[in-house]
Amino acid sequence: MEYAIEGYLSWARVERGLADNTLENYSRDLSQLRGWLADRGCSSAASVTADDLREYMRFLLSTGRSMRT
């Protein structure tokens, strides 16, 4: 999963020209998602489903995070 995250961040840096602060925030958020998924047995990006991501969003909302976060 780390390879997929790093690939995405590299793409965002080069192709989208995102600022360093934005990339750091994305990296932190994706690392948190990776940890949450790992706790549920998802160890590769290919094994993540739309249902996993919906459940993660529900989890974030239950902790008080907004949809914009």
PDB file as gemmi writes it, atoms N, CA and C in Angstrom:
CRYST1    1.000    1.000    1.000  90.00  90.00  90.00 P 1                      
ATOM      1  N   MET A   1       0.829  -1.186   0.000  1.00  0.00           N  
ATOM      2  CA  MET A   1       0.000   0.000   0.000  1.00  0.00           C  
ATOM      3  C   MET A   1       0.881   1.260   0.000  1.00  0.00           C  
ATOM      4  N   GLU A   2       2.021   1.169   0.650  1.00  0.00           N  
ATOM      5  CA  GLU A   2       2.927   2.318   0.716  1.00  0.00           C  
ATOM      6  C   GLU A   2       3.341   2.769  -0.694  1.00  0.00           C  
ATOM      7  N   TYR A   3       3.580   1.798  -1.568  1.00  0.00           N  
ATOM      8  CA  TYR A   3       3.978   2.110  -2.945  1.00  0.00           C  
ATOM      9  C   TYR A   3       2.888   2.907  -3.653  1.00  0.00           C  
ATOM     10  N   ALA A   4       1.638   2.536  -3.456  1.00  0.00           N  
ATOM     11  CA  ALA A   4       0.512   3.244  -4.087  1.00  0.00           C  
ATOM     12  C   ALA A   4       0.402   4.668  -3.546  1.00  0.00           C  
ATOM     13  N   ILE A   5       0.586   4.817  -2.250  1.00  0.00           N  
ATOM     14  CA  ILE A   5       0.507   6.155  -1.646  1.00  0.00           C  
ATOM     15  C   ILE A   5       1.631   7.037  -2.172  1.00  0.00           C  
ATOM     16  N   GLU A   6       2.836   6.524  -2.178  1.00  0.00           N  
ATOM     17  CA  GLU A   6       3.970   7.306  -2.674  1.00  0.00           C  
ATOM     18  C   GLU A   6       3.791   7.659  -4.148  1.00  0.00           C  
ATOM     19  N   GLY A   7       3.271   6.724  -4.929  1.00  0.00           N  
ATOM     20  CA  GLY A   7       3.008   7.007  -6.339  1.00  0.00           C  
ATOM     21  C   GLY A   7       1.999   8.124  -6.516  1.00  0.00           C  
ATOM     22  N   TYR A   8       0.943   8.080  -5.720  1.00  0.00           N  
ATOM     23  CA  TYR A   8      -0.069   9.131  -5.801  1.00  0.00           C  
ATOM     24  C   TYR A   8       0.515  10.489  -5.416  1.00  0.00           C  
ATOM     25  N   LEU A   9       1.283  10.510  -4.324  1.00  0.00           N  
ATOM     26  CA  LEU A   9       1.867  11.777  -3.881  1.00  0.00           C  
ATOM     27  C   LEU A   9       2.852  12.330  -4.906  1.00  0.00           C  
ATOM     28  N   SER A  10       3.616  11.464  -5.535  1.00  0.00           N  
ATOM     29  CA  SER A  10       4.534  11.902  -6.592  1.00  0.00           C  
ATOM     30  C   SER A  10       3.761  12.485  -7.768  1.00  0.00           C  
ATOM     31  N   TRP A  11       2.694  11.796  -8.159  1.00  0.00           N  
ATOM     32  CA  TRP A  11       1.845  12.300  -9.241  1.00  0.00           C  
ATOM     33  C   TRP A  11       1.272  13.666  -8.885  1.00  0.00           C  
ATOM     34  N   ALA A  12       0.764  13.806  -7.666  1.00  0.00           N  
ATOM     35  CA  ALA A  12       0.154  15.066  -7.237  1.00  0.00           C  
ATOM     36  C   ALA A  12       1.183  16.199  -7.227  1.00  0.00           C  
ATOM     37  N   ARG A  13       2.401  15.885  -6.846  1.00  0.00           N  
ATOM     38  CA  ARG A  13       3.466  16.886  -6.810  1.00  0.00           C  
ATOM     39  C   ARG A  13       3.813  17.339  -8.235  1.00  0.00           C  
ATOM     40  N   VAL A  14       4.021  16.395  -9.125  1.00  0.00           N  
ATOM     41  CA  VAL A  14       4.489  16.700 -10.481  1.00  0.00           C  
ATOM     42  C   VAL A  14       3.360  17.183 -11.388  1.00  0.00           C  
ATOM     43  N   GLU A  15       2.302  16.413 -11.464  1.00  0.00           N  
ATOM     44  CA  GLU A  15       1.240  16.705 -12.428  1.00  0.00           C  
ATOM     45  C   GLU A  15       0.284  17.806 -11.980  1.00  0.00           C  
ATOM     46  N   ARG A  16       0.025  17.864 -10.702  1.00  0.00           N  
ATOM     47  CA  ARG A  16      -0.926  18.863 -10.207  1.00  0.00           C  
ATOM     48  C   ARG A  16      -0.237  20.058  -9.591  1.00  0.00           C  
ATOM     49  N   GLY A  17       1.065  19.923  -9.302  1.00  0.00           N  
ATOM     50  CA  GLY A  17       1.822  21.034  -8.748  1.00  0.00           C  
ATOM     51  C   GLY A  17       1.360  21.459  -7.366  1.00  0.00           C  
ATOM     52  N   LEU A  18       0.941  20.492  -6.556  1.00  0.00           N  
ATOM     53  CA  LEU A  18       0.429  20.828  -5.231  1.00  0.00           C  
ATOM     54  C   LEU A  18       1.541  21.340  -4.318  1.00  0.00           C  
ATOM     55  N   ALA A  19       1.169  22.223  -3.418  1.00  0.00           N  
ATOM     56  CA  ALA A  19       2.113  22.815  -2.471  1.00  0.00           C  
ATOM     57  C   ALA A  19       2.597  21.772  -1.471  1.00  0.00           C  
ATOM     58  N   ASP A  20       3.784  22.006  -0.937  1.00  0.00           N  
ATOM     59  CA  ASP A  20       4.365  21.079   0.033  1.00  0.00           C  
ATOM     60  C   ASP A  20       3.448  20.846   1.228  1.00  0.00           C  
ATOM     61  N   ASN A  21       2.828  21.903   1.736  1.00  0.00           N  
ATOM     62  CA  ASN A  21       1.924  21.740   2.885  1.00  0.00           C  
ATOM     63  C   ASN A  21       0.747  20.838   2.540  1.00  0.00           C  
ATOM     64  N   THR A  22       0.214  21.010   1.362  1.00  0.00           N  
ATOM     65  CA  THR A  22      -0.910  20.166   0.916  1.00  0.00           C  
ATOM     66  C   THR A  22      -0.463  18.721   0.814  1.00  0.00           C  
ATOM     67  N   LEU A  23       0.708  18.502   0.230  1.00  0.00           N  
ATOM     68  CA  LEU A  23       1.228  17.139   0.096  1.00  0.00           C  
ATOM     69  C   LEU A  23       1.482  16.498   1.455  1.00  0.00           C  
ATOM     70  N   GLU A  24       1.980  17.277   2.411  1.00  0.00           N  
ATOM     71  CA  GLU A  24       2.196  16.758   3.767  1.00  0.00           C  
ATOM     72  C   GLU A  24       0.870  16.362   4.398  1.00  0.00           C  
ATOM     73  N   ASN A  25      -0.161  17.175   4.205  1.00  0.00           N  
ATOM     74  CA  ASN A  25      -1.482  16.847   4.744  1.00  0.00           C  
ATOM     75  C   ASN A  25      -2.043  15.596   4.086  1.00  0.00           C  
ATOM     76  N   TYR A  26      -1.919  15.494   2.764  1.00  0.00           N  
ATOM     77  CA  TYR A  26      -2.371  14.298   2.057  1.00  0.00           C  
ATOM     78  C   TYR A  26      -1.631  13.064   2.567  1.00  0.00           C  
ATOM     79  N   SER A  27      -0.326  13.197   2.744  1.00  0.00           N  
ATOM     80  CA  SER A  27       0.484  12.075   3.219  1.00  0.00           C  
ATOM     81  C   SER A  27       0.017  11.613   4.592  1.00  0.00           C  
ATOM     82  N   ARG A  28      -0.217  12.568   5.483  1.00  0.00           N  
ATOM     83  CA  ARG A  28      -0.694  12.240   6.835  1.00  0.00           C  
ATOM     84  C   ARG A  28      -2.056  11.547   6.771  1.00  0.00           C  
ATOM     85  N   ASP A  29      -2.960  12.111   5.992  1.00  0.00           N  
ATOM     86  CA  ASP A  29      -4.308  11.536   5.883  1.00  0.00           C  
ATOM     87  C   ASP A  29      -4.276  10.132   5.281  1.00  0.00           C  
ATOM     88  N   LEU A  30      -3.476   9.940   4.253  1.00  0.00           N  
ATOM     89  CA  LEU A  30      -3.386   8.621   3.623  1.00  0.00           C  
ATOM     90  C   LEU A  30      -2.718   7.601   4.540  1.00  0.00           C  
ATOM     91  N   SER A  31      -1.768   8.053   5.351  1.00  0.00           N  
ATOM     92  CA  SER A  31      -1.143   7.146   6.327  1.00  0.00           C  
ATOM     93  C   SER A  31      -2.156   6.706   7.379  1.00  0.00           C  
ATOM     94  N   GLN A  32      -3.013   7.634   7.800  1.00  0.00           N  
ATOM     95  CA  GLN A  32      -4.062   7.278   8.755  1.00  0.00           C  
ATOM     96  C   GLN A  32      -5.034   6.282   8.132  1.00  0.00           C  
ATOM     97  N   LEU A  33      -5.402   6.514   6.885  1.00  0.00           N  
ATOM     98  CA  LEU A  33      -6.285   5.578   6.179  1.00  0.00           C  
ATOM     99  C   LEU A  33      -5.612   4.216   6.068  1.00  0.00           C  
ATOM    100  N   ARG A  34      -4.340   4.191   5.703  1.00  0.00           N  
ATOM    101  CA  ARG A  34      -3.612   2.923   5.588  1.00  0.00           C  
ATOM    102  C   ARG A  34      -3.634   2.158   6.912  1.00  0.00           C  
ATOM    103  N   GLY A  35      -3.418   2.848   8.020  1.00  0.00           N  
ATOM    104  CA  GLY A  35      -3.458   2.202   9.329  1.00  0.00           C  
ATOM    105  C   GLY A  35      -4.830   1.658   9.659  1.00  0.00           C  
ATOM    106  N   TRP A  36      -5.859   2.430   9.364  1.00  0.00           N  
ATOM    107  CA  TRP A  36      -7.239   1.996   9.608  1.00  0.00           C  
ATOM    108  C   TRP A  36      -7.547   0.754   8.786  1.00  0.00           C  
ATOM    109  N   LEU A  37      -7.146   0.770   7.515  1.00  0.00           N  
ATOM    110  CA  LEU A  37      -7.377  -0.391   6.649  1.00  0.00           C  
ATOM    111  C   LEU A  37      -6.599  -1.610   7.137  1.00  0.00           C  
ATOM    112  N   ALA A  38      -5.360  -1.398   7.548  1.00  0.00           N  
ATOM    113  CA  ALA A  38      -4.539  -2.512   8.028  1.00  0.00           C  
ATOM    114  C   ALA A  38      -5.170  -3.162   9.255  1.00  0.00           C  
ATOM    115  N   ASP A  39      -5.749  -2.353  10.125  1.00  0.00           N  
ATOM    116  CA  ASP A  39      -6.425  -2.895  11.307  1.00  0.00           C  
ATOM    117  C   ASP A  39      -7.605  -3.788  10.927  1.00  0.00           C  
ATOM    118  N   ARG A  40      -8.106  -3.602   9.716  1.00  0.00           N  
ATOM    119  CA  ARG A  40      -9.239  -4.394   9.230  1.00  0.00           C  
ATOM    120  C   ARG A  40      -8.827  -5.463   8.222  1.00  0.00           C  
ATOM    121  N   GLY A  41      -7.529  -5.675   8.111  1.00  0.00           N  
ATOM    122  CA  GLY A  41      -7.031  -6.763   7.270  1.00  0.00           C  
ATOM    123  C   GLY A  41      -6.751  -6.414   5.822  1.00  0.00           C  
ATOM    124  N   CYS A  42      -6.885  -5.162   5.450  1.00  0.00           N  
ATOM    125  CA  CYS A  42      -6.570  -4.748   4.074  1.00  0.00           C  
ATOM    126  C   CYS A  42      -5.099  -4.343   4.025  1.00  0.00           C  
ATOM    127  N   SER A  43      -4.298  -5.121   3.328  1.00  0.00           N  
ATOM    128  CA  SER A  43      -2.867  -4.820   3.287  1.00  0.00           C  
ATOM    129  C   SER A  43      -2.387  -4.314   1.939  1.00  0.00           C  
ATOM    130  N   SER A  44      -3.239  -4.363   0.926  1.00  0.00           N  
ATOM    131  CA  SER A  44      -2.826  -3.869  -0.386  1.00  0.00           C  
ATOM    132  C   SER A  44      -3.893  -2.939  -0.946  1.00  0.00           C  
ATOM    133  N   ALA A  45      -3.451  -2.004  -1.768  1.00  0.00           N  
ATOM    134  CA  ALA A  45      -4.386  -1.060  -2.372  1.00  0.00           C  
ATOM    135  C   ALA A  45      -5.410  -1.795  -3.229  1.00  0.00           C  
ATOM    136  N   ALA A  46      -5.000  -2.876  -3.859  1.00  0.00           N  
ATOM    137  CA  ALA A  46      -5.908  -3.633  -4.728  1.00  0.00           C  
ATOM    138  C   ALA A  46      -7.052  -4.285  -3.959  1.00  0.00           C  
ATOM    139  N   SER A  47      -6.879  -4.488  -2.665  1.00  0.00           N  
ATOM    140  CA  SER A  47      -7.924  -5.151  -1.877  1.00  0.00           C  
ATOM    141  C   SER A  47      -8.931  -4.173  -1.270  1.00  0.00           C  
ATOM    142  N   VAL A  48      -8.697  -2.882  -1.425  1.00  0.00           N  
ATOM    143  CA  VAL A  48      -9.601  -1.874  -0.860  1.00  0.00           C  
ATOM    144  C   VAL A  48     -10.832  -1.743  -1.748  1.00  0.00           C  
ATOM    145  N   THR A  49     -11.992  -1.744  -1.114  1.00  0.00           N  
ATOM    146  CA  THR A  49     -13.251  -1.622  -1.848  1.00  0.00           C  
ATOM    147  C   THR A  49     -13.919  -0.283  -1.563  1.00  0.00           C  
ATOM    148  N   ALA A  50     -14.904   0.037  -2.377  1.00  0.00           N  
ATOM    149  CA  ALA A  50     -15.693   1.244  -2.148  1.00  0.00           C  
ATOM    150  C   ALA A  50     -16.372   1.180  -0.781  1.00  0.00           C  
ATOM    151  N   ASP A  51     -16.816  -0.010  -0.376  1.00  0.00           N  
ATOM    152  CA  ASP A  51     -17.434  -0.167   0.948  1.00  0.00           C  
ATOM    153  C   ASP A  51     -16.444   0.154   2.056  1.00  0.00           C  
ATOM    154  N   ASP A  52     -15.180  -0.239   1.890  1.00  0.00           N  
ATOM    155  CA  ASP A  52     -14.154   0.097   2.882  1.00  0.00           C  
ATOM    156  C   ASP A  52     -14.041   1.610   3.032  1.00  0.00           C  
ATOM    157  N   LEU A  53     -14.019   2.305   1.914  1.00  0.00           N  
ATOM    158  CA  LEU A  53     -13.867   3.764   1.951  1.00  0.00           C  
ATOM    159  C   LEU A  53     -15.102   4.441   2.536  1.00  0.00           C  
ATOM    160  N   ARG A  54     -16.282   3.917   2.225  1.00  0.00           N  
ATOM    161  CA  ARG A  54     -17.500   4.458   2.839  1.00  0.00           C  
ATOM    162  C   ARG A  54     -17.476   4.253   4.350  1.00  0.00           C  
ATOM    163  N   GLU A  55     -17.043   3.083   4.789  1.00  0.00           N  
ATOM    164  CA  GLU A  55     -16.965   2.810   6.226  1.00  0.00           C  
ATOM    165  C   GLU A  55     -15.949   3.737   6.897  1.00  0.00           C  
ATOM    166  N   TYR A  56     -14.848   3.998   6.212  1.00  0.00           N  
ATOM    167  CA  TYR A  56     -13.841   4.910   6.758  1.00  0.00           C  
ATOM    168  C   TYR A  56     -14.416   6.323   6.890  1.00  0.00           C  
ATOM    169  N   MET A  57     -15.176   6.751   5.893  1.00  0.00           N  
ATOM    170  CA  MET A  57     -15.814   8.069   5.977  1.00  0.00           C  
ATOM    171  C   MET A  57     -16.786   8.132   7.155  1.00  0.00           C  
ATOM    172  N   ARG A  58     -17.551   7.068   7.363  1.00  0.00           N  
ATOM    173  CA  ARG A  58     -18.452   7.022   8.522  1.00  0.00           C  
ATOM    174  C   ARG A  58     -17.647   7.096   9.823  1.00  0.00           C  
ATOM    175  N   PHE A  59     -16.525   6.392   9.861  1.00  0.00           N  
ATOM    176  CA  PHE A  59     -15.658   6.435  11.029  1.00  0.00           C  
ATOM    177  C   PHE A  59     -15.186   7.864  11.285  1.00  0.00           C  
ATOM    178  N   LEU A  60     -14.716   8.548  10.240  1.00  0.00           N  
ATOM    179  CA  LEU A  60     -14.241   9.925  10.409  1.00  0.00           C  
ATOM    180  C   LEU A  60     -15.358  10.831  10.908  1.00  0.00           C  
ATOM    181  N   LEU A  61     -16.549  10.687  10.348  1.00  0.00           N  
ATOM    182  CA  LEU A  61     -17.680  11.490  10.798  1.00  0.00           C  
ATOM    183  C   LEU A  61     -18.015  11.216  12.253  1.00  0.00           C  
ATOM    184  N   SER A  62     -17.884   9.971  12.676  1.00  0.00           N  
ATOM    185  CA  SER A  62     -18.198   9.619  14.069  1.00  0.00           C  
ATOM    186  C   SER A  62     -17.198  10.222  15.045  1.00  0.00           C  
ATOM    187  N   THR A  63     -16.026  10.608  14.553  1.00  0.00           N  
ATOM    188  CA  THR A  63     -15.012  11.214  15.422  1.00  0.00           C  
ATOM    189  C   THR A  63     -15.076  12.734  15.370  1.00  0.00           C  
ATOM    190  N   GLY A  64     -16.088  13.260  14.650  1.00  0.00           N  
ATOM    191  CA  GLY A  64     -16.264  14.708  14.604  1.00  0.00           C  
ATOM    192  C   GLY A  64     -15.607  15.389  13.431  1.00  0.00           C  
ATOM    193  N   ARG A  65     -14.996  14.658  12.526  1.00  0.00           N  
ATOM    194  CA  ARG A  65     -14.378  15.270  11.346  1.00  0.00           C  
ATOM    195  C   ARG A  65     -15.469  15.626  10.360  1.00  0.00           C  
ATOM    196  N   SER A  66     -15.266  16.707   9.653  1.00  0.00           N  
ATOM    197  CA  SER A  66     -16.266  17.133   8.668  1.00  0.00           C  
ATOM    198  C   SER A  66     -15.999  16.443   7.332  1.00  0.00           C  
ATOM    199  N   MET A  67     -16.975  16.493   6.436  1.00  0.00           N  
ATOM    200  CA  MET A  67     -16.825  15.902   5.114  1.00  0.00           C  
ATOM    201  C   MET A  67     -15.740  16.624   4.312  1.00  0.00           C  
ATOM    202  N   ARG A  68     -15.440  17.848   4.650  1.00  0.00           N  
ATOM    203  CA  ARG A  68     -14.426  18.603   3.925  1.00  0.00           C  
ATOM    204  C   ARG A  68     -13.018  18.209   4.345  1.00  0.00           C  
ATOM    205  N   THR A  69     -12.891  17.575   5.474  1.00  0.00           N  
ATOM    206  CA  THR A  69     -11.572  17.229   5.997  1.00  0.00           C  
ATOM    207  C   THR A  69     -10.968  16.102   5.183  1.00  0.00           C  
TER     208      THR A  69                                                      
END                                                                             
